[in-house]
Amino acid sequence: MENQLQQLLAEEAELQFTSFNEDTAWEIGTLLMKHAIADSLPVTIDITRFEHQLFHASRPGTSADNDDWVRRKIRVVNRFGHSSFYMSRLLKSKGVSIEKAYLLPEHEYAPHGGCFPILVKGTGMIGTITVSGLPQEEDHALVVKTIREFLAKEK
């Protein structure tokens, strides 16, 4: 478990943007949608900068429940500054729920993979990129893969 936690922290250190605006959100959001369409994934995708939603789309097979999962995952990342999957694994390693560890109600906070902080070099966290609809490891992997792909094109 410790190796996985270190790997998740390394992803956060690696996957940082030089800048991020509405156009960036559109490019990443449409790239996420292309992956979801190609693989027929039933996901909801959300990109939010501070409290401003810049991109939101849902695929067939999703529902309003996914929107709720998105909101709850975002709250976790905004509260702790780490990916929701990192927080999921951290809590699991300690054998406690978010409610027990931090007195945060699970109906408002979802420490499940799929929400990744938007980190800008020299600035810090400015928002979140979230996917909901798959098992948490797959939600997380889709976000990470897409950010990595986007950043590789930036170089």
C-alpha positions in Angstrom: 0.0 0.0 0.0 2.9 2.4 0.8 4.3 2.0 -2.7 0.9 2.8 -4.2 0.6 5.9 -2.1 4.1 7.1 -3.1 3.2 6.4 -6.8 0.0 8.5 -6.5 2.0 11.4 -5.0 4.5 11.1 -7.8 1.7 11.4 -10.3 0.7 14.7 -8.7 4.3 16.0 -8.8 4.6 14.9 -12.5 1.2 16.0 -13.9 1.4 19.7 -13.6 0.5 22.4 -16.1 2.4 25.5 -17.1 -1.0 27.3 -17.4 -4.6 26.4 -17.4 -7.6 28.2 -18.9 -11.0 27.6 -20.6 -9.3 26.4 -23.8 -7.2 24.0 -21.8 -10.3 22.6 -20.1 -12.1 22.2 -23.5 -9.1 20.3 -25.0 -8.8 18.0 -22.0 -12.5 17.5 -21.8 -12.9 16.6 -25.4 -9.8 14.3 -25.2 -11.5 12.5 -22.3 -14.7 12.3 -24.3 -12.8 10.8 -27.3 -11.4 8.1 -25.1 -14.8 7.5 -23.5 -16.5 7.3 -26.9 -13.8 5.0 -28.4 -14.2 2.6 -25.5 -18.0 3.0 -25.0 -17.4 4.1 -21.4 -20.4 5.2 -19.4 -18.8 8.2 -17.7 -19.5 11.8 -16.6 -16.7 14.2 -17.0 -16.2 17.4 -15.2 -13.5 20.1 -15.2 -13.8 22.9 -12.7 -11.4 25.8 -12.0 -11.9 27.1 -8.5 -15.8 27.0 -8.4 -16.3 27.7 -12.1 -17.4 24.7 -14.1 -15.5 24.9 -17.4 -16.5 21.5 -18.9 -19.2 18.9 -18.1 -20.4 16.1 -20.2 -22.1 12.7 -19.7 -22.2 9.6 -21.8 -25.0 7.1 -22.2 -25.3 4.9 -19.2 -24.8 7.7 -16.6 -27.3 9.4 -14.5 -27.7 12.2 -12.0 -26.0 9.9 -9.5 -22.8 10.4 -11.4 -23.1 14.2 -11.0 -23.5 13.7 -7.3 -20.4 11.4 -7.2 -18.5 14.2 -9.1 -19.5 16.8 -6.6 -18.5 14.5 -3.6 -15.1 13.6 -5.2 -14.4 17.3 -5.9 -15.0 18.1 -2.3 -12.4 15.6 -1.2 -9.8 17.0 -3.6 -10.6 20.6 -2.6 -10.4 19.7 1.1 -7.1 17.7 1.0 -5.3 18.9 -2.1 -4.7 15.4 -3.3 -6.4 13.1 -5.8 -9.5 11.4 -4.6 -7.8 8.0 -5.3 -4.9 9.0 -3.1 -7.3 9.8 -0.3 -9.1 6.5 -0.9 -5.9 4.5 -0.6 -4.7 6.5 2.4 -7.9 5.9 4.3 -7.8 2.3 3.4 -4.2 2.0 4.6 -5.4 3.4 8.0 -8.5 1.2 8.0 -10.8 4.1 8.6 -13.6 6.0 6.8 -13.4 9.6 6.0 -16.1 10.2 8.5 -14.2 8.5 11.3 -10.8 10.0 10.3 -11.9 13.6 9.6 -15.5 13.9 10.8 -16.7 14.5 7.2 -20.0 12.9 6.2 -19.7 10.4 3.4 -22.9 11.6 1.8 -20.9 14.9 1.1 -17.4 13.6 0.6 -16.5 10.6 -1.6 -12.9 9.4 -1.2 -13.1 7.3 -4.4 -10.8 7.5 -7.4 -11.6 9.7 -10.4 -10.9 13.3 -9.3 -7.4 14.8 -9.9 -6.2 18.2 -8.8 -5.3 20.7 -11.6 -1.9 21.8 -10.5 -0.1 24.7 -12.1 3.6 25.0 -11.8 4.6 27.8 -9.5 0.9 28.4 -8.5 -0.5 25.2 -7.0 -3.9 23.7 -7.2 -6.5 25.7 -9.1 -9.2 23.1 -9.8 -10.2 19.6 -10.6 -10.6 17.1 -13.4 -13.1 14.4 -12.5 -14.5 11.2 -14.1 -17.3 9.2 -12.6 -18.9 6.0 -13.8 -16.3 3.3 -13.8 -14.6 1.4 -10.9 -12.5 3.9 -9.0 -9.2 2.7 -10.3 -10.4 3.0 -13.9 -11.8 6.5 -13.3 -8.5 7.6 -11.9 -6.5 5.9 -14.7 -8.6 7.6 -17.4 -7.9 11.0 -15.9 -4.2 10.4 -15.4 -3.7 8.9 -18.9 -5.5 11.9 -20.5 -3.6 14.5 -18.5 -0.3 12.8 -19.4 -1.3 12.7 -23.1 -2.2 16.4 -23.1 1.0 17.4 -21.3 3.1 15.3 -23.8 1.6 17.3 -26.7 2.4 20.6 -24.9 6.2 19.9 -24.9 
